[in-house]
Amino acid sequence: MGVDSTKVEGASDIPVAAAKPRRSRSTRCVVGGAHALVLRVSSLFGLAPLKFEACDGGYYVTISSAMCIYSYILVTVLVILTISGLVAEIKVGVELAVRMSSTTSQIVSMCDILVVVLTAGAGVYGAPKRMRSMLKFMDSVASVDTSIGGKYSETTERKICAILIAILVFFSGLIIDDICFYVIHAKKVGRQWDVLLNYIGFYLLWYIVMILELQFAFTALSVRVRFQAINDTLVLTAKKASMPMSAVEKTRSPASLNIFAISVASSDMQRAGNVNLLVDSHDDSDHDVIVSKSVGGEPRLLVSAGRAAEQLSKLHGALCCAVRRVEHSYGLPLVVILISTLLHLIVTPYFLIMEIIVSTNRVHFLVLQFLWCVTHLLRLVIVVEPSHYTIIEGKRTRSLVCRLMSLTPTTGEFPARLEVFCRQLMLQTTSYMPMGMCTLDRPLVASILGAVTTYLVILIQFQRYDT
């Protein structure tokens, strides 16, 4: 799908390579497909306070003041409901409480509930600012799709929607099973309705936490796909410069830009039926179309190798700014999510191990806790893996530019542009570091699992003394 010009509505006409983020007085876009699904579900749980207006093939989305108020009221009510339920369960005592059968389990369960409250609160109360940033950073995404052409695949789009729905269905089933287990257990002492009312807010907050993580993963993957497209165009540039492709990189088929795929259209044009995202815009003459499809369907470079290297360096810089914007928007929620995941990976195996030690033959409880362990590991993967793949694409960019520099002569426009690109790569990163506390990468997973093992040993020792 060839693309000519796009830009976020209301954005100023500054070059893409500028380090400062663009400012706009009003920003809106048209969404469809998996992106519309994510935003719709997020809006229901207060994580995307947006106004949806139906149009051909999608929805116009803008920040809505009414939805902001709805989000604040929703999370505030759920937090109050959860805290009051926690206090009520503590007052009942360990003899009648179904989730707090000992002093140690009281402390562990209290940490479990409070960390969910904190994560949901950080996600919802910061949602308006986060959505404004998202709508602005689409400008950088649009500039990439303008220059390299967005390739859209309906098959891949359906797979993305299916994965999102499958995750939500699995999580819903787990939540319902968890509620039923504790309600049935509380029925033995006549407290089934008390338990249901005390924990209903807690379970609803769990949905907010899960959807927040999916929202970040979806956004990070959209940026990662653009880095991958820039790298594919770099390989195409090497071919244009008559370099042996095998010396630069093994030939690979270009990826589909399904997430935030851009189509050319002015504000009064209808949206094409096979496009995932359209950004209504003014004309943008700063971004040349670098890649187009030939008659045979193969991508071809429309500009010289030097001009392509110059444009790609600008686009790469714009995406790095987008990474910083996403990192800043999701900074606090990501930190709280990581702490939440760490605590849940300690709490859930703790209950599972203690159940095995006590040997009360509650098979249902053992299966339930095992599924929660799998869910928390899945949550960690959802947050870390998109960032990891983005880092991989950043390393691939450095490798490609270095190889191109070693294979080109020392004079000419192309080597000069590559040298500027190389210097730019030295000063920019493609990793997500929420609040500068850690880097979202696979080594972080190993660190968290090591900490979980250490604290589990300590908790089990405390439980022995408590017994």
LINWOVEN-V690093 format. One record per residue. N is the residue number from 1. SS is DSSP state (hx for helix, st for strand, lp for the rest). PHI is phi in whole degrees, -180 to 180 (999 if undefined). BURIAL is + if it has 24 or more other ideal C-beta (glycine too) atoms within 12 Angstrom, else -. Layout:
n->[N/N]
ss->[SS/SS]
phi->[PHI/PHI]
burial->[BURIAL/BURIAL]
This chain:
n->[1/2/3/4/5/6/7/8/9/10/11/12/13/14/15/16/17/18/19/20/21/22/23/24/25/26/27/28/29/30/31/32/33/34/35/36/37/38/39/40/41/42/43/44/45/46/47/48/49/50/51/52/53/54/55/56/57/58/59/60/61/62/63/64/65/66/67/68/69/70/71/72/73/74/75/76/77/78/79/80/81/82/83/84/85/86/87/88/89/90/91/92/93/94/95/96/97/98/99/100/101/102/103/104/105/106/107/108/109/110/111/112/113/114/115/116/117/118/119/120/121/122/123/124/125/126/127/128/129/130/131/132/133/134/135/136/137/138/139/140/141/142/143/144/145/146/147/148/149/150/151/152/153/154/155/156/157/158/159/160/161/162/163/164/165/166/167/168/169/170/171/172/173/174/175/176/177/178/179/180/181/182/183/184/185/186/187/188/189/190/191/192/193/194/195/196/197/198/199/200/201/202/203/204/205/206/207/208/209/210/211/212/213/214/215/216/217/218/219/220/221/222/223/224/225/226/227/228/229/230/231/232/233/234/235/236/237/238/239/240/241/242/243/244/245/246/247/248/249/250/251/252/253/254/255/256/257/258/259/260/261/262/263/264/265/266/267/268/269/270/271/272/273/274/275/276/277/278/279/280/281/282/283/284/285/286/287/288/289/290/291/292/293/294/295/296/297/298/299/300/301/302/303/304/305/306/307/308/309/310/311/312/313/314/315/316/317/318/319/320/321/322/323/324/325/326/327/328/329/330/331/332/333/334/335/336/337/338/339/340/341/342/343/344/345/346/347/348/349/350/351/352/353/354/355/356/357/358/359/360/361/362/363/364/365/366/367/368/369/370/371/372/373/374/375/376/377/378/379/380/381/382/383/384/385/386/387/388/389/390/391/392/393/394/395/396/397/398/399/400/401/402/403/404/405/406/407/408/409/410/411/412/413/414/415/416/417/418/419/420/421/422/423/424/425/426/427/428/429/430/431/432/433/434/435/436/437/438/439/440/441/442/443/444/445/446/447/448/449/450/451/452/453/454/455/456/457/458/459/460/461/462/463/464/465/466/467]
ss->[lp/lp/lp/lp/lp/lp/lp/lp/lp/lp/st/lp/lp/lp/lp/lp/lp/lp/lp/lp/lp/lp/lp/st/lp/lp/lp/lp/st/st/st/lp/hx/hx/hx/hx/hx/hx/hx/hx/hx/hx/hx/hx/lp/lp/lp/lp/lp/st/st/st/st/st/st/lp/lp/st/st/st/st/st/st/lp/hx/hx/hx/hx/hx/hx/hx/hx/hx/hx/hx/hx/hx/hx/hx/hx/hx/hx/hx/hx/hx/hx/hx/hx/hx/hx/hx/hx/lp/lp/lp/lp/lp/lp/lp/lp/lp/lp/hx/hx/hx/hx/hx/hx/hx/hx/hx/hx/hx/hx/hx/hx/hx/hx/hx/hx/hx/hx/hx/hx/hx/lp/hx/hx/hx/hx/hx/hx/hx/hx/hx/hx/hx/hx/hx/hx/hx/hx/hx/hx/hx/hx/hx/hx/lp/lp/lp/lp/lp/hx/hx/hx/hx/hx/hx/hx/hx/hx/hx/hx/hx/hx/hx/hx/hx/hx/hx/hx/hx/hx/hx/hx/hx/hx/hx/hx/hx/hx/hx/hx/hx/hx/hx/lp/lp/lp/lp/hx/hx/hx/hx/hx/hx/hx/hx/hx/hx/hx/hx/hx/hx/hx/hx/hx/hx/hx/hx/hx/hx/hx/hx/hx/hx/hx/hx/hx/hx/hx/hx/hx/hx/hx/hx/hx/hx/hx/hx/hx/hx/hx/hx/hx/hx/hx/hx/hx/lp/lp/lp/lp/hx/hx/hx/hx/lp/lp/lp/lp/lp/lp/lp/lp/lp/lp/lp/lp/lp/lp/lp/lp/lp/lp/lp/lp/lp/lp/lp/lp/lp/lp/lp/lp/st/st/lp/lp/lp/lp/lp/lp/lp/lp/lp/lp/lp/lp/st/st/st/lp/lp/lp/lp/lp/st/st/st/lp/lp/lp/hx/hx/hx/hx/hx/hx/hx/hx/hx/hx/hx/hx/hx/hx/hx/hx/hx/hx/hx/hx/hx/hx/hx/hx/hx/lp/hx/hx/hx/hx/hx/hx/hx/hx/hx/hx/hx/hx/hx/hx/hx/hx/hx/hx/hx/hx/hx/hx/hx/hx/hx/hx/hx/hx/lp/lp/lp/lp/hx/hx/hx/hx/hx/hx/hx/hx/hx/hx/hx/hx/hx/hx/hx/hx/hx/hx/hx/hx/hx/hx/hx/hx/hx/hx/hx/hx/hx/hx/hx/hx/hx/hx/hx/hx/hx/hx/hx/hx/hx/hx/hx/hx/hx/lp/lp/lp/lp/lp/hx/hx/hx/hx/hx/hx/hx/hx/hx/hx/hx/hx/hx/hx/hx/lp/lp/lp/lp/lp/lp/hx/hx/hx/lp/lp/lp/lp/lp/hx/hx/hx/hx/hx/hx/hx/hx/hx/hx/hx/hx/hx/hx/hx/hx/hx/hx/hx/hx/hx/hx/hx/hx/hx/lp]
phi->[999/-75/-134/-108/-158/-157/-172/-65/-63/92/-76/-76/-86/-106/-63/-65/-74/-60/-76/-81/-67/-76/-112/-144/-81/-139/-128/-150/-152/-109/-120/-158/66/-63/-64/-64/-62/-62/-69/-63/-65/-62/-65/-61/-101/83/-95/-144/-74/-118/-101/-106/-121/-66/-146/-63/80/178/-137/-75/-123/-141/-67/-116/-66/-64/-70/-63/-62/-59/-62/-63/-65/-59/-69/-64/-63/-66/-66/-61/-62/-69/-65/-66/-66/-64/-63/-64/-68/-67/-67/-63/98/-71/-71/-108/-72/-83/-107/-131/-86/-151/-64/-63/-67/-62/-64/-64/-65/-63/-63/-59/-71/-65/-71/-69/-60/-65/-65/-63/-63/-63/-71/-78/-67/-97/-64/-59/-64/-67/-69/-62/-65/-64/-65/-76/-71/-63/-60/-66/-63/-63/-65/-68/-66/-62/-81/-105/82/-89/-104/-109/-129/-66/-63/-64/-61/-65/-65/-62/-63/-65/-64/-61/-66/-62/-63/-68/-67/-60/-67/-63/-62/-65/-62/-63/-63/-64/-62/-61/-61/-73/-68/-64/-66/-73/-63/-65/-111/72/-119/-62/-73/-62/-64/-61/-70/-71/-113/-64/-65/-61/-69/-68/-64/-60/-61/-61/-63/-64/-68/-61/-67/-65/-63/-65/-60/-63/-66/-64/-66/-64/-70/-60/-62/-70/-61/-63/-65/-64/-64/-63/-70/-62/-63/-64/-65/-62/-65/-63/-83/63/-97/-65/-61/-65/-78/-93/-168/-63/-62/-139/-75/-66/-82/-82/-92/-72/-84/63/-66/-108/-120/-75/-170/-85/-65/-103/-95/-77/-81/-66/-71/-109/-117/-87/-150/-124/-112/-64/-153/-87/-70/-125/-92/-77/-111/-72/-80/-87/-121/-142/-90/-82/-61/-79/93/-82/-70/-138/-83/-97/-125/-69/-62/-65/-65/-63/-62/-64/-66/-66/-66/-67/-65/-63/-63/-66/-69/-63/-65/-65/-60/-64/-68/-64/-60/-69/-68/-101/-56/-64/-58/-66/-62/-66/-63/-64/-65/-61/-64/-60/-66/-70/-72/-90/-66/-65/-62/-60/-64/-65/-67/-65/-66/-67/-67/-70/57/-92/61/-93/-64/-59/-64/-62/-64/-63/-67/-64/-65/-66/-60/-62/-62/-68/-65/-63/-60/-64/-65/-59/-80/-85/-61/-58/-66/-60/-67/-66/-62/-60/-67/-64/-66/-64/-61/-60/-64/-64/-64/-63/-67/-63/-65/-75/-100/-96/-65/-83/-120/114/-70/-62/-61/-65/-67/-64/-66/-64/-61/-64/-64/-64/-65/-68/-103/-125/-122/-114/-104/-102/-125/-60/57/67/-86/-162/-105/-74/-153/-62/-57/-64/-62/-62/-64/-65/-64/-65/-65/-60/-60/-62/-72/-63/-61/-64/-63/-64/-64/-62/-63/-64/-68/-65/-67]
burial->[+/+/+/+/+/+/+/+/+/+/+/-/-/-/+/+/+/-/-/-/+/+/-/+/-/-/+/+/+/+/+/+/+/+/+/+/+/+/+/+/+/+/+/+/+/+/+/+/+/+/-/+/-/-/+/-/-/+/+/+/+/+/+/+/-/-/+/+/-/+/+/-/-/+/+/-/-/+/+/-/+/+/+/-/+/+/-/+/+/+/-/+/-/-/-/-/+/+/+/+/+/+/-/+/+/+/+/+/+/+/+/+/+/+/+/+/+/+/+/+/+/+/+/+/+/+/+/+/+/+/+/+/+/+/+/+/+/+/+/+/+/+/+/+/+/+/+/+/+/+/+/+/+/-/-/-/+/-/-/+/+/-/+/+/-/-/+/+/-/-/+/-/-/+/+/-/+/+/+/-/+/+/+/-/+/+/-/-/-/-/+/-/-/+/+/+/-/+/+/+/+/+/+/+/+/+/+/+/+/+/+/+/+/+/+/+/+/+/+/+/+/+/+/+/+/+/+/+/+/+/+/+/+/+/+/+/+/+/+/+/+/-/+/-/-/-/-/+/+/-/-/-/-/+/+/+/+/+/+/+/+/+/+/+/+/-/-/-/-/-/+/+/-/-/+/+/+/+/+/+/+/-/-/+/-/+/+/+/+/+/+/+/-/-/-/-/-/-/+/+/+/+/+/-/+/+/+/+/+/+/+/+/+/+/+/+/+/+/+/+/+/+/+/+/+/+/+/+/+/+/+/+/+/+/+/+/+/+/+/+/+/+/+/+/+/+/+/+/+/+/+/+/+/+/+/-/-/-/-/-/-/-/-/-/+/+/-/+/+/-/+/+/+/-/+/+/+/+/+/+/+/+/+/+/+/+/+/+/+/+/+/-/+/+/-/+/+/+/-/+/+/-/+/+/+/-/+/+/-/-/-/-/-/+/-/-/+/+/+/+/+/+/-/+/+/-/-/+/+/+/+/+/+/+/-/-/-/+/+/+/+/-/-/+/+/-/-/+/+/-/-/+/-/-/+/+/-/-/+/+/-/-/+/-/-/-/-]
